[in-house]
Structure formats: structure tokens, C-alpha cells
Amino acid sequence: MTDTYVAVANPQDVAREVERQVARGCRTFVLRQVAGGGMLDQERLGAARYAAGLQAEVMLEAPEDVSVAAAR
């Protein structure tokens, strides 16, 4: 299965999006950084983990992934 990328900035919206994707069967989520990995990104990560549940994998996109994606 492929990763589901989440790019919304508001933690509440992140949780809603993750819940929608979980209902569709997704279990791996990658949050795109919106604050350079800072506090907002950490809050978004927590919201996504809570919404995804214990059986899901949730991670914050690595900084090197951001530069590769921007180059595309």
C-alpha cells in the first residue's frame, strides 16, 4: 500500500483527513511539514496519530524529502 500524504495545516483538519483516510483503509500516513518540524508540526503529528489509531503508521516528512519534492 502507498503512503497517504497529509498537507493541511490545522491539527483539527489533520485529524479529520486522517479519519477519512482510515475509513477508506489507509494505514500509513506522512505529514508534510508546514512549520519546519516545529511545534505546529508536532501538534499535527499528535492529532494524526490519535486519529489513525494504534495499528497505523504516522510520520512527519523528513526535511530531505521536502527538498526532493520541491525539485520535482
C-alpha positions as CSV (number, residue, x, y, z in Angstrom):
1,M,0.0,0.0,0.0
2,T,1.2,3.5,-0.7
3,D,1.7,6.3,1.8
4,T,-1.1,8.8,2.3
5,Y,0.3,12.4,2.4
6,V,-1.5,15.0,4.5
7,A,-0.7,18.6,3.9
8,V,-3.5,20.5,5.8
9,A,-2.1,22.9,8.4
10,N,-4.7,22.9,11.2
11,P,-4.4,20.0,13.6
12,Q,-8.2,19.5,13.7
13,D,-8.3,19.3,9.9
14,V,-5.4,16.9,10.0
15,A,-7.4,14.6,12.4
16,R,-10.4,14.8,10.1
17,E,-8.4,14.0,7.0
18,V,-6.7,11.0,8.7
19,E,-10.1,9.7,9.9
20,R,-11.5,9.9,6.4
21,Q,-8.5,8.0,5.0
22,V,-8.6,5.4,7.8
23,A,-12.2,4.8,6.8
24,R,-11.0,4.1,3.2
25,G,-8.5,1.6,4.5
26,C,-5.3,3.6,4.6
27,R,-2.8,2.7,7.4
28,T,0.3,4.7,6.6
29,F,0.4,8.5,6.8
30,V,3.1,11.0,6.0
31,L,2.5,14.6,7.2
32,R,4.1,17.3,5.0
33,Q,5.9,19.8,7.1
34,V,4.3,23.2,7.3
35,A,6.4,24.7,10.1
36,G,9.9,23.2,9.6
37,G,9.2,20.4,12.0
38,G,8.4,22.8,14.9
39,M,5.7,22.9,17.4
40,L,2.8,23.2,14.9
41,D,4.1,20.1,13.1
42,Q,4.4,18.2,16.3
43,E,0.9,19.1,17.3
44,R,-0.3,18.0,13.8
45,L,1.6,14.7,14.2
46,G,-0.1,14.1,17.6
47,A,-3.5,14.7,16.1
48,A,-2.8,12.4,13.2
49,R,-1.6,9.6,15.5
50,Y,-4.6,9.9,17.7
51,A,-7.0,9.8,14.7
52,A,-5.2,7.0,13.0
53,G,-5.2,4.6,15.9
54,L,-2.7,2.1,17.2
55,Q,-2.4,-0.1,14.1
56,A,-1.4,2.8,11.8
57,E,2.0,4.2,11.0
58,V,2.2,8.0,11.1
59,M,5.3,10.0,10.4
60,L,6.5,13.6,9.7
61,E,8.1,14.1,6.3
62,A,11.8,14.3,6.6
63,P,13.5,17.6,5.6
64,E,15.4,15.9,2.8
65,D,12.1,14.6,1.4
66,V,10.8,18.2,1.2
67,S,13.8,19.4,-0.9
68,V,13.4,16.4,-3.3
69,A,9.6,17.0,-3.6
70,A,10.2,20.7,-4.3
71,A,12.6,19.9,-7.1
72,R,10.0,17.9,-9.0
